[in-house]
Amino acid sequence: MKQIRGEKFTLGKDIGAISYNDTPLKELLGITVMSTDFNVMTETVARMILNKEKGQVKVPFNFIDRNSI
């Protein structure tokens, strides 16, 4: 973001940016993100711990378009 602003580019027009995992700062800056569905992840982990399960689990993600691309 610092380099984009330093070059006087307009985010979402001259250059695009996508980030991983949403944060309040990315929301504030208007950055598009691909973010893990943390609710599903925590529910799955809790169930696995309670049931003493082991394994690999695919966790869905969300695409949040904030017009930075």
Summary of the structure (lengths in Angstrom):
residues: 69
radius of gyration: 16.7
end to end distance: 12.9
largest distance: 53.6
contacts: 145
relative contact order: 0.24
helix: 35%
strand: 20%
